[in-house]
Amino acid sequence: MSAEIWDDIVIGAGSSGAVIASRLSEDSRRRVLLIEAGPDYSGSDVTPFSLLSALKPARDHDWGFDAEMTPGRRFEYARGRVVGGSSAVNACLALRGLPSDYDEWQKFGLEEWSWSDVLPVFRSLEDDVEISNEYHGQGGPIGVRRHELNNLTPGQAAFYAACIDLGFPETPDHNHPEASGVGTGPWNIDSQGRRISTAMAYLESARGRKNLRILGDLLVDKVVIEEGRAVAVDVIGPMGRERIDGRRITLSCGTIGTPSVLLRSGIGDPVELKRNGIVPIVKRCGVGRNLIDHARLGVGWMGMPNFVGNDSPYLEVLLRYTSTGSDRLNDMQMMLFQMLPEPSLSIRTQLMKPLSQGQLCLNSADPLVQPDIRLNLLTDPEDMRRIIDGLQLIARFVANPRIAQIGARSLVLDDGSNMDASVFSQQIQDVEWAVEYAQRAVRHYVHPVGTSRMGSLDDPDAVVDQYGKLIGVQGLRIADASIMPTIPAANTNLSCIMIGERIAQWMLNEAD
Ligand SMILES: Cc1cc2nc3c(=O)[nH]c(=O)nc-3n(C[C@H](O)[C@H](O)[C@H](O)COP(=O)(O)OP(=O)(O)OC[C@H]3O[C@@H](n4cnc5c(N)ncnc54)[C@H](O)[C@@H]3O)c2cc1C
């Protein structure tokens, strides 16, 4: 790489970073470099099938992390490693949070992120091919479509009917701000059934621009800070170590990658930095803290012969509901998952407004060593209460004849043990047993947020201000899931794209 100075360096080409690089490079006077640790496929025609197929999440472009779910118990923690990031490997459920999810960010002094601020951005980023009203947009980069209700696969149709049997209302539009109940999910897939990643939606059309360069297979070790200003990044690529200079640097490495780069750059809790042999440069103790993910737990069973195949969709129907006694609307989700290998069918309850928090720390200053990720799922008693309420609802589902008919008689629990459905239904009423089951089997929902959260300038745990600017360092921003102060009651991809759009607009209007 020549010794030129880029106007903008964006690190991480995922849900937010690809959007930032694409939008900034619309200004032809600005020279933009997008750096990504994973490979860059320069168009859909050369992209592997696994990344294009929206039938199920892709597993072959992953960081290979694991994380501690509950003390002492680790489980794999998928994160996309490719241009497109996790948006290129995910399950394509295109769901927004509730208005209250963004309005609650105001408690952190973030008046720019209320529902009335973000709704226009959600509308402009989508091309909803079915619903046109004041909540939906047409013509945006992310196509959104729904499965036809009368054309569901048998398992999904059974789950939908069981939801009605159990008294849940039908909702034709899960992205309506007041929607609750059962409906076919909104999916970011195109008319050919392909996953619409941010690589496809935002970068494919931008690749021809002379002022945008995309470099894949380049791992960023750290940001170089001189006299309080970010001036360059240190990268490791096929040519070894290199320094690349930039006037503005934006970190979009996601909830795991971004705090890792910050810590290696000397930004964080000085005690933790010194423990890893890193010289502290800026004290920001919030880096790596406030790690939040949704929690999920359920039961599975073997599909009947030929019931689930390699071409079965992973998901079609979504139930959003409020747990018993909760004052948070839609604080839970439930879905029927279908995917080989056996047990190929499962029902899982998902806790969408968790109160428990985890933390990310470095294990080493070496960028090739994965960080220590601890989720502390269900440590808050209210989280445990709601997940058990969800397990008891699952017992009602497996007792429903429509679900029994698709094989839910002999169950495989999430801890690998086997149990007859009728025994599970009794056992799950025993709260002591249910707590132990939850602690040994609960998993994350691949939606980590919060490890470099936004906040006001006088908030000691805030890492960035509400415009994504790093507090205490000039010329450095963050735009990705890590800046969310709390987690939305929805899958997180659309919120990350919205964050990319919103911060890019501010960056286009600022010199910094
Ligand atoms: C398997 C899976 C299924 C999911 N399903 C859904 C779903 O159906 N619906 C939904 O809404 N959400 C889903 N999600 C979550 C959603 O995709 C993420 O919340 C979102 O993509 C995160 O966006 P981001 O920009 O914060 O990070 P990412 O999209 O993960 O982007 C971060 C990028 O930075 C790169 N990077 C990291 N560190 C470095 C470094 N040091 N140097 C260079 N590059 C680096 C990474 O390789 C990656 O490309 C899923 C996630 C996964 C993993």
Ligand as a Chemical Component Dictionary entry (heavy atoms), coordinates in Angstrom:
data_LIG
# 
_chem_comp.id                   LIG 
_chem_comp.type                 NON-POLYMER 
_chem_comp.pdbx_formal_charge   0 
_chem_comp.three_letter_code    LIG 
# 
loop_
_chem_comp_atom.comp_id 
_chem_comp_atom.atom_id 
_chem_comp_atom.alt_atom_id 
_chem_comp_atom.type_symbol 
_chem_comp_atom.charge 
_chem_comp_atom.model_Cartn_x 
_chem_comp_atom.model_Cartn_y 
_chem_comp_atom.model_Cartn_z 
_chem_comp_atom.pdbx_ordinal 
LIG C1  C1  C 0 -25.481 -16.705 12.521 1  
LIG C2  C2  C 0 -26.159 -15.374 12.743 2  
LIG C3  C3  C 0 -27.529 -15.262 12.508 3  
LIG C4  C4  C 0 -28.166 -14.038 12.713 4  
LIG N1  N1  N 0 -29.481 -13.888 12.339 5  
LIG C5  C5  C 0 -30.043 -12.656 12.365 6  
LIG C6  C6  C 0 -31.324 -12.427 11.802 7  
LIG O1  O1  O 0 -31.967 -13.328 11.255 8  
LIG N2  N2  N 0 -31.837 -11.171 11.864 9  
LIG C7  C7  C 0 -31.171 -10.147 12.464 10 
LIG O2  O2  O 0 -31.712 -9.030  12.520 11 
LIG N3  N3  N 0 -29.948 -10.326 12.988 12 
LIG C8  C8  C 0 -29.359 -11.541 12.917 13 
LIG N4  N4  N 0 -28.087 -11.712 13.389 14 
LIG C9  C9  C 0 -27.422 -10.571 14.033 15 
LIG C10 C10 C 0 -26.963 -9.498  13.050 16 
LIG O3  O3  O 0 -26.538 -10.078 11.837 17 
LIG C11 C11 C 0 -25.863 -8.672  13.719 18 
LIG O4  O4  O 0 -26.392 -8.051  14.872 19 
LIG C12 C12 C 0 -25.297 -7.582  12.834 20 
LIG O5  O5  O 0 -24.907 -8.093  11.589 21 
LIG C13 C13 C 0 -24.105 -6.928  13.528 22 
LIG O6  O6  O 0 -23.644 -5.878  12.726 23 
LIG P1  P1  P 0 -22.268 -5.157  13.057 24 
LIG O7  O7  O 0 -22.039 -4.162  11.978 25 
LIG O8  O8  O 0 -22.294 -4.697  14.465 26 
LIG O9  O9  O 0 -21.171 -6.316  13.013 27 
LIG P2  P2  P 0 -20.823 -7.341  11.834 28 
LIG O10 O10 O 0 -21.898 -7.365  10.795 29 
LIG O11 O11 O 0 -20.501 -8.627  12.494 30 
LIG O12 O12 O 0 -19.537 -6.712  11.148 31 
LIG C14 C14 C 0 -18.288 -6.633  11.775 32 
LIG C15 C15 C 0 -17.240 -6.831  10.680 33 
LIG O13 O13 O 0 -15.989 -6.421  11.170 34 
LIG C16 C16 C 0 -15.014 -7.367  10.795 35 
LIG N5  N5  N 0 -13.929 -7.278  11.767 36 
LIG C17 C17 C 0 -13.988 -7.553  13.085 37 
LIG N6  N6  N 0 -12.801 -7.340  13.657 38 
LIG C18 C18 C 0 -11.977 -6.923  12.683 39 
LIG C19 C19 C 0 -10.599 -6.544  12.659 40 
LIG N7  N7  N 0 -9.842  -6.546  13.767 41 
LIG N8  N8  N 0 -10.054 -6.174  11.468 42 
LIG C20 C20 C 0 -10.800 -6.149  10.342 43 
LIG N9  N9  N 0 -12.105 -6.497  10.312 44 
LIG C21 C21 C 0 -12.678 -6.876  11.476 45 
LIG C22 C22 C 0 -15.765 -8.690  10.819 46 
LIG O14 O14 O 0 -15.129 -9.691  10.073 47 
LIG C23 C23 C 0 -17.113 -8.287  10.265 48 
LIG O15 O15 O 0 -17.162 -8.389  8.857  49 
LIG C24 C24 C 0 -27.429 -12.917 13.209 50 
LIG C25 C25 C 0 -26.050 -13.046 13.449 51 
LIG C26 C26 C 0 -25.415 -14.251 13.208 52 
LIG C27 C27 C 0 -23.934 -14.354 13.456 53 
# 
loop_
_chem_comp_bond.comp_id 
_chem_comp_bond.atom_id_1 
_chem_comp_bond.atom_id_2 
_chem_comp_bond.value_order 
_chem_comp_bond.pdbx_ordinal 
LIG C1  C2  SING 1  
LIG C2  C3  SING 2  
LIG C2  C26 DOUB 3  
LIG C3  C4  DOUB 4  
LIG C4  N1  SING 5  
LIG C4  C24 SING 6  
LIG N1  C5  DOUB 7  
LIG C5  C6  SING 8  
LIG C5  C8  SING 9  
LIG C6  O1  DOUB 10 
LIG C6  N2  SING 11 
LIG N2  C7  SING 12 
LIG C7  O2  DOUB 13 
LIG C7  N3  SING 14 
LIG N3  C8  DOUB 15 
LIG C8  N4  SING 16 
LIG N4  C9  SING 17 
LIG N4  C24 SING 18 
LIG C9  C10 SING 19 
LIG C10 O3  SING 20 
LIG C10 C11 SING 21 
LIG C11 O4  SING 22 
LIG C11 C12 SING 23 
LIG C12 O5  SING 24 
LIG C12 C13 SING 25 
LIG C13 O6  SING 26 
LIG O6  P1  SING 27 
LIG P1  O7  DOUB 28 
LIG P1  O8  SING 29 
LIG P1  O9  SING 30 
LIG O9  P2  SING 31 
LIG P2  O10 DOUB 32 
LIG P2  O11 SING 33 
LIG P2  O12 SING 34 
LIG O12 C14 SING 35 
LIG C14 C15 SING 36 
LIG C15 O13 SING 37 
LIG C15 C23 SING 38 
LIG O13 C16 SING 39 
LIG C16 N5  SING 40 
LIG C16 C22 SING 41 
LIG N5  C17 SING 42 
LIG N5  C21 SING 43 
LIG C17 N6  DOUB 44 
LIG N6  C18 SING 45 
LIG C18 C19 SING 46 
LIG C18 C21 DOUB 47 
LIG C19 N7  SING 48 
LIG C19 N8  DOUB 49 
LIG N8  C20 SING 50 
LIG C20 N9  DOUB 51 
LIG N9  C21 SING 52 
LIG C22 O14 SING 53 
LIG C22 C23 SING 54 
LIG C23 O15 SING 55 
LIG C24 C25 DOUB 56 
LIG C25 C26 SING 57 
LIG C26 C27 SING 58 
# 
